[in-house]
Amino acid sequence: MQQNKFDDFAEISLATFNLKNINIDHTKAIVALGKEIEAEYEELNSKKIREDRHQHFNIPNTEIEDYAERILDLDNNRKLICGIRHLGGQPNEAFVNILSNFTTTRAELMELYNFKLSKYFAPFKPKHLRYYSKYKIASNEIRNSYLAQNAATIKKGIQFDLEKDINLINPDNYDYYNNYKAEYEKFHIKNPDFKHIVQVNDLELMETSRKGGLLKTAEYKGETIGLIAGLKDDFLGKPAVYFIEILVNQGWKRKGFAKAIQRKFINDVCQEDEIIWGTIDMENQASIKTAKANLREEIRYENFMKLE
C-alpha cells in the first residue's frame, strides 16, 4: 500500500539509479524518495517561493503562477510533475525539470513536451528538458554524475602512500574560510573556464559542515595543503555522507593528495554502514577521477535534452 501520493514517482525515480554494488533497502528508498519529491513540490509551490522567483528572474510576460510545480494527468494513471528551473540562476538559461510515474523514453518525453507541456513554459524560452537515467544517453548533454560507494568497501581499499603523513585537523572557528576563498580565486584565475563549473561554497554551508564535525583542514608533514568537507545527508533512506568540497592548495596539485585526503577522511570519520556519495559536473574530470580512485562508481546521470 502506498504511504505517500508521490510513491509512484519515487518508484520510477529509484529506477534511474544503478545500485547493483550499493546496499540499499528498496522499501526505505521509496519512502525517502517520496518524501524528497513531496518536499520539493511543496516548497516550490509555496506562495513566497513563487513570488521570490518571479521577482528575482524578472522575465517578461511571466506571472507568479508560471513558477508553480504542476502535476499533469495524462492517461491510464500516467502523471508528470514539471516545473521551470534556471541553470546557474541565469534568466536566459531556463530548462524544464520533469518527473514521471511511468517508464518513458527520450522520444516520448520530447513528444509530451511539444504537445502537452510547452504551453506552460513558452515565456521562459527553455533550452532543455532535464531528467535522470542510470546510463549515459549519448544524444543528451550530461551535466552531473552521481558517484557513490559503501564506506565499508572504500575502507577495505588499498591505502595510498601519502595517507600516512596526512593529518586532518578540526578548525576551531571560521578563520579557514578566507584561505579557502583565496585558493579558489587563484584557481579561477588560472582556469577561467571552470569558474561556472567548480564554484566556492558560501560560508553558511561550510560552517554547517564544520559544526557537524565534517570539515577538516589537511596537513602534510606539518604544512596545510587543503581542505575537505561533507554533510550528513541520507542516501535513499540509508545513513550517508555527501561530499561538498575537496580542495588541494596551489603548489600541491597533481601529486595524488586529493585521493589520499578523501580516503583518509572516509577511513577516519565515516561509519562502515554509511554511503559515501556526491554529484560532480562531468567537465570536472579531475574530481571524478579522485572519486573513482576511492572506488566510488557512477550510478546516475543528469540529462539535459535539447528542446527542438
N, C-alpha and C positions, 0 to 999 in steps of 0.2 A: 504494500500500500504506500502510495506517495505521501510524504510528510510536508512537502513544500510544492507550491504551484510551479516552481521552476525546476523541479527534479527531472522532468523530461528533457529540458535544455541541458541540465547537468550530465545526463547520460550521454548525449551527443558530444558535449564538451570533453568529457573524460576520454572518449574515443579518439580525440586529437592528440593524446599523449601516448608515446611509445614506452610502455612501462615493463617491458619484458625482463629488465635487470634491476628494477626498483621494487622494493617490497611495500605494497600499498594494499590496504583493506578496501575493497570495492564499495561496500556499503558506506563506510565512513567518508570515502572520497566523494560519493554522490551527495551526501549531506553537506559536506564542506563546500563543494562547488555550487550547490543550490543556494546556500546562504550567501556565498560570494556574489552570485549573479543577482540575487534579490537585493542585496545591499547596494550594489552599483546602480541598479534600476531605480530604487527609491531615492538614492542620493541625487542622481542626475535629474530626477523628476521633481525634486523639491523646488518650490517657487523661488527661493533665494538663489539656488544654484543656476536656475534657468535665467533669472534676471541678471545675475552677475556675468554669466557667459555672454548674454546678449549685449550687455553694456561693454564688456571687455573687447569683444571682437568687432562690434560696431559695423556689421556687414550690411550694406544697402539692401533694402527690400526684404529684410527678415524681421520676424516678430519673436517675442519671448517664447511662444508656443512651439516655434520651429526647433527649439533646443530640447524638446521633450524626447524621452525614450519611448518608442512605440512597440506595442505587441500587436502584430498583424495576423489575423486568422486567414489561412489560405483555403485548404480543403482537406477532408479526411483527417481532421485533427492536427494538421500541419500548421505550425506557427513560426513566426520570425520575431526576434527582438532587434530593432535597428535604431541607430541614433548617429548624429553628426559628431565628428571629432576633428581636431586640428593638430597636425603633426608639428611638434616643437612649439606649439602655441602660436603658430603663424596663421593669420587670417586667410592667406592665399594658398594654404596647404591643407584644405579640408579633405576629409575622407569619411566614408560611411562605415561604421562598425556594425557587424551583423552576427547574430547567433541564431541557430535554428534548432528545432526539436526533432529534426529528421535528418537522415543522411542525404547529402546533396553533392553536386559536382560543380566544378568551375563554370561550365557552360550553363547549368541551371541557375546558378547564382546571378550570372550576367543577365539571363532572360528575366529572372524575377526582378532584378533592379530596373531594367528598362521598362517593364510593363506594370510593375506594382509599386516600386519604391521611389523612382526618380522624381515624381511629382512633389514628394515631401522635402526633397533636398536641393531642388534646382537653384534656388537663390544663392546657395553656398558654392556652386560650381565645383563639386567634389571631383578629385582626380582619381581616387582609388576606392576600392571596396576592400575592407580588411576582414580576414577570417583566419582560422588556425588549422594546422594539419600536422599529422605525426611524421610525414615525409616531406621532403622538398618537392615543390611543384615548379618545374623548370620555367614554365611560361609566366610565372609570377615574380615579383620582386620580393625577396625575403629580407625583412628588416632585422628582426631579432630571433635568436635561437635560445631555447631553454636548455640549460645544461645541469644535470643532476646526478647524484650518486648517493648510495648509502654510506654514512660516515664509517661504519664498520669495514666496508670494502676499502675505503681510502686508507684507513689506519693500518690495514694489512699490507698496503703497498710498500714498495721499496723506498727507504729513506734516502733523501738527497744528501749529498756530501756536505753542502753548505748549511744544512739544518743544525748541525751540532754546535755551530758558532753563532747562531742567531738567537737573540733574546727578545721576547715580546713583552713590552712594558705597558702598564696601565697608566695613562695620563691622569694627573690629579685634577686638572681643570681644562679649559678650552684654549690654552696657550698654543696647543699644537696646530690650531686651525689656520693661523696666519701663515705658518710654514707650508701647510698643506695647500693653501691657495696660491702661494708663491711658486710652488713646484708646478702647479697646473698652468700658471701664466707662462712659465719658461717652456713648458711642453707645447702649449698652443702657439707660441711664437715660432718654435722650431717646426711644428706640424700644424699649420693653419687649417688644413683640410679636415682635421679631426676635431675642430672646435665645436661642431654641432653633433659629433658622434660621442666623444668622451668628454663629459662635462663635469664641472666641480659640483659636489653636493653642497646644499646650504647648511649653515651651522646647526639649525634645529634638528635636521636629520642625523647629522654626525653626533650631536650631543645625546640624542636618543640612543644611539649605538653605544657611546661611551658609558652612559649611566646604566646601561644594561650589561656592562662588563664585556662588550663585544667589539670594542675599538682598541687597537693596540698599535703603538709605535714599534717599529722593528729596528733593533740594533745588531750590528755585526762587528764583533771584536771591539765593542765599546763605542762605535760610531753609528749615529742614526742614519738609516738607509731607506726608510719608507714607512708605510702605514697600511693597516688592513682593518676593515670594519664590516660588521654584519648586523643582522637583526633577527630576533626570534620571530619566525613567520611560518606557520604551519604550511605544509605542502600536502595538498589533497587529504587533509584530515590527520596528518601524521606530524609529530614534532619535527621542526626543521630550523636550519639557519640559512638565511638568504644573504648572500654577499652583496654589499652596496659599494664597496671600494677595495681596491688593492693598488697601491701606488708605490713605485720604486723611484727614488730620487734620481735626478740627473747625475751622471757620473757612475751610477751603479746599474744602469740598464744593460740588457743583453748579456748578462753574466750568469743567468739562471736563478736570480734571487726571488723573482715573483713566485715561481712554482714552489720554491723552498719555504718562503714565508707562508704561503697559503697552506701547504701541508702541515707545517708546524702548528699553525693556528688550529687546524682541524684536529690534529693529534692531541694538542694540549687543552683545548677549550670545548670542543664538541663532544656530545654523548654518542655512544655507538648506535643507539636506536634512532638517531636523528637523520634526516635527509639534508644533504648539502646541495644547495641549488642557487641559481641566479639566471638572469637574462642578459645576453650580450649582443650588441649590434654586430651583424655579420661582417661589417667592414673592419671591425676591431679584431683582426685575426690574432694579434699578439695575446689578447686576453682569452680568446678561445683556445689557443694552444696551451696556455697556462692551465686552464680548467681541465683540458683533456690530459695533460701531463699528470694530473691528480685523479685520473680515472673517471672524471665526470663525462657523461655522454649527452649528445644532442638528442633530446626526446620530443621536442615540439618546435614548430616554426610559425612565425608571424608572417602571413602572406598579404601582400598588397597587390591586388589585381587591378590593372589599369582599366578605367571605365571608358567604354567606346562612345 
